[in-house]
Amino acid sequence: MTQSNSLRGVFVALSTPFNPQTQEIDASALAAHIDHIIETGIHGLVPGGSTGEFTALTIPERKFLVELCVKFAGGRVPVVAGVGGLTSRDTLDLAMHAAGAGVTALMVVPPFYDAVSIPQLHELLGQIRDSTGLPLMYYHIPSATGTKLSTEQLAHLSEAGVRYVKYTSEDAIGLVEMLYERGDSVVTFGGMDTLMFDAVAAGAQGVVWGLANVVPDLCLQFWDAVAVQGDLARGRQLWAKLWPLCKFFESVGYAAAVKTSMELLGRPTGGMRKPFALLHDVQRIELEKHLVKAGVQIKTQNGHGDCHR
C-alpha cells in the first residue's frame, strides 16, 4: 500500500477498458493505460468512479477492478478506490474489500436516486471510517445523487472521517468557499472539468480529472504552471487548449467522450456497455476538432471506434 499523509496533485478519474468481444474488464489494456499515465507523471489513480462506469459494473467486477489497479500501480502512485452503492451493506462491502486490497484512500459516493439525509450520511461514512481506518474522500456530485450539501454541511463531514471532498458541482462560489472558508475541516479537490482553472488558481490541493485519461501531459503541464510555478500567464495558455475539451466533455456523456477520445488517439477501450455507446457523427467530428486544436494527433477517423495500429 502506498503510504500518503496527504493526497496532492492530478489524480486521474480512471477509465475502465473492456474486451470488445466479451465486454469483460480488459486487464491487459488497463495495465497498459495505467503504465502510460503514470509514466507521463500523473500523481494518483481513482478507479471505480463515474468516468470508470461504475454503475455499469457488478460488485464483483468493481472489486476486481480495484485489485487490478493496486497491482498495476505497484506502489508508484496512490490509488483512491471509488466505492458507493444503494445500500450501506454494498458500500461497506466494497470499502472493506478495497482496504484489504491495499488502496490508499476511499472515494465515497452517497446512495443515488433516493437522496440520503444528513444523519444517514454521517452514519454511513462513520461506519466506513470505523471499518477500514482509511482516509475518506466524499464525492460531492449533487446532480447525480440528489444529495445537496451546503459548504458548512460538507465541512462537518470531517466529523465522520472525511478528509477530502471531490467537488463536482457547477457552484463556483461554493467551490471558493470550500477552499477559503472550510479548509480547516476538509481538503477540497477540483472535480468539475469546467471549473478546474478556478479550483487550481484558488489553491486546490488536487484535482480528480477524467480528461487526464486523454491528455495527461497537458493536465500535468497546467497543474505545474498554476499550482506549482504560480505562472498564471502560462496557465491561461494551457487552459485555452483544455477548456474546449472540458466544456465538450460535460455537454455529452462524459465516459463516452473519454473513451471516444482514447480511441481516436489509438488507445483501444472496448467501447461502452449497452445501452451506452461511443460518440459518433456530429459529436465525434466536433470532438476531433477540439483534440486537434489542443495539439493532439488523431490516429483513427473511421467512426467505429476501431484503432489502426
N, C-alpha and C positions, 0 to 999 in steps of 0.2 A: 504493500500500500504506500502510495506517495504521501509523505507527511507534509502538511502545509498548515501553518497557523493562520495564514491569510491568503485568500484567493485574490489574484490580481491579473489584469490584462485581458486579452482577447480569447474568449472561450467559444469554440465553435459549437453551435446547436447542430449536432451531427446528423447527417442524412443516413438513412438505413437502406443499403443496396439489397436488391432481391435477385435471385436467379431468374432470368427471363422466361425459362421454360416451366419451372416448378413454383415460382413465386415464393420460395423459402428464402430466409436470410442468406445472403451470399457471403460466406466468411472470408473467402479469398479476396473478393472485391473490397470488403470492409477493411481488411488488413492493409491492402494497397492504398486505400484512401487515407487511413489513419497515418500510415508512414509518410504519405505525401504532405499532409497538412502539418504534421509535427516537424518534418524536415524543413518546411517553409518557415517555422518558428512560432507556430500557434502556442498559446500558453496553457490551454486546457481543453478537455472534451466534455460535452454534455450530451450523452446519448439518451434516447428514450423520451425526447420532448416532442413538441408539435412538428418541428421540421423532420424529426425521425419517424413520423407517422405512428406514434404510439397507440393511437385509437384504432389503428388497423391491425395491431399485433395482439396475439393471445398473451395471457400472463406467462406461460412457459417460454414463449418467444421473447418477451421483454426481459426475462431473467437470462436467457441465453445471450441476448444482445449485450447485456451488461458484462457478463462473463467474458465474452469475446473482446470487448473494448478494454477491459482491465488487462487482459492477456496481451493484446496487441500494443497497448500503450507502453507496457513493460516498465512502468515507473518513471517514464520520461516526462510526463506531464500529469497533473491531477485529472481524475475522472469524477465528474459530478453526475450521478445517475438520476435521471428523471423517474420519479415514482408518483403514483396517484391513481385512484380509481373511484368507482362509485360507492364503495363501502370502505369502512375502516379496516375490515378484515383483509381485503385485497391490497390496500395501501400498505398496511403493516407487513403483509407477506412479502411484497416487493421490496420494501425498505430493509427488512431483516435479511433478505437474500442478498441485496446489494452490499450491505455492510459485511456480510460473510465473504462476498466475492472480492472485497478489498478496495472499494471505492473511497474517495477522499471525503466526499460530502454527498448530500441528497438534495435534489431539487423537487420540492413537493408541490404538485398542482392540487387544489382542492377538488372535491367532487363537483362534476359539471352536470349540466341540465337542470338539476334542482340545487339552488344555492344553499349553502350551509349558514347557520347563524354564527355569530362571533363566539359564543361559548362552545358550540360544537367544533368549530375550527381550532380553538385553543386546546380542547380535549384531544383531538386527533394529533395535532402537532406535538403535544406533550407526550403522547403515547409513543410516537416515533422517536422523539429525543430519548426517552427513558429506555426504549427497546434497543436502540442502536448506538447511542453515545456519540453520534456523528453530528457535525455542523449541518444545519438546515438552511437551504435557500428556498424562500417562498416564491412560487411562480405566480406573480400578480398579473393575471390576464382576464380582467372582468368581462371583456367582450365574449369570451368563450365559456367562462364558468358561471357568470351571473353573480358572482360574489364580489361586490363593490365595497372596497375598504377605503376609508379616509387615510391620509398620511399618518394621523395620530393612531388609528387602529393598526396600520401596518407596523408602526414603531413598537406598539405594545405586543406584537407577536414575538418579540425578543423574550418575553416572559415565558413563552412556550418552547424556547430553544432555537428560534430563528435568528441566524446571524447575518444572512444576506437576503436581499429582495431582488428578484429579477423583475424590473418594472416594465411590463409590456402593456402600455396604455398610451393613448393619444393625449393625455392630460399633461402638457408640458409644464404647467405651473406646479402640478403635483410632483412631477419629477424633480424640479428645482427645490421644492420644499423638502423632499426626501433627502436630497444631498446637503442642503444648508441648515435644515432645522431638525432633522431626525437622525443625523449621522452619529450621535452618541449612543443610539439604540441599535441601529442596523446599518449594514453596508449595502448601498444601492448599486446594482448593476444595470446598465442600459439594456433594454430588451426590445425596444420598438425601433425598427430599422430607420424610419424617417426622423427619429429623434436622437440618433446616435451622435451627431455633431453636438447637439445640445448637452447630452449626457457627458460626453468626454470633455468638452470645453468647460463644463461646470464642475468638473473634478471627480467624475465617477471613477471608482477604483477598478472597474472592469466592465465588460460587456459580454453578453451571450448573443451570438450573431450567426444566423443561418447563412448569410451571404459569404461567410468565411469558408464554407464548403467550396465555393465557386472561385473566389478571388482572395485567398488567404493572404497573398503578398500585399495587395492593395489595402486590405483591412489592417494589416500589421503596420504598413507604412503610415497609414492615417493615425493609428494609435501612437506610434512612436513620435510622429510630428507634434501632435496635440498634447498627449498625456505625458510624454517623457521629455521632449525637447521644448515644449511650450511655444512652438512655432506655428502660430495661427495662420500666417500667410501661406505656409506650405500645407497646412491642414485644409485650408479652403480650396487649394488647387486639387488636392486629392478628393475632397468631398464633392467637388464638381463632377468627378468621374463616378463616385459611388452613389450620389443622390438619385440619379435617374433609375438605377437598378433598385435601390431601396424603395422608391416610390412605386415602381412597376411591380415588384415582388408583393407588396402589400395590396395591390389592386387586383391580383389574381390569386389562385390557390398557391399559397406560399411554398409548400413542399413540392408541388408540381413545378413551380418556377425554378427552384433549386435543382431538381433532378433534370429538367429540360436543359438548363444551363450546363450542367455537368456533361450531359450527352453531347451538346454542341461543342464542348471542349475535348471530346474524345474519351471521356471517362464513363464507361458503362455503369448504369444504375439498376437495370432490370425493370425500370418503369414503376408505375404505381399499382397498388392493388385496387381492383374494381370495387365500386363504380368510378373511382378516380382515374385520371389519365394525365399523361404529359401534355404540354401545351402544343397546339397545332395552329395552322393557318395564320390569321392576322396576329394573334398573340405571339406566336413563335417568331414571326418576322420582326415584330416590334422588339422582342427580347434580343434577337440577333443584333439589331441596330444599337441597342443600349450596350451590349457587350463589346461591340466593335469600338464604339465611342470611348469606352473605358480602357481601350488598348488591349483587349483580349483577342487572341487569334482563334477564329472559328475553324473547327476541323471537320464538321459534318453539317450538311444542309439538306438532307434528304427528307426531313419532315416526319420520319417514322421512329426516331429515337435509336436508329442503328448507327453504330460508330465504325467508320472506316479507319482501321489501324495500320 
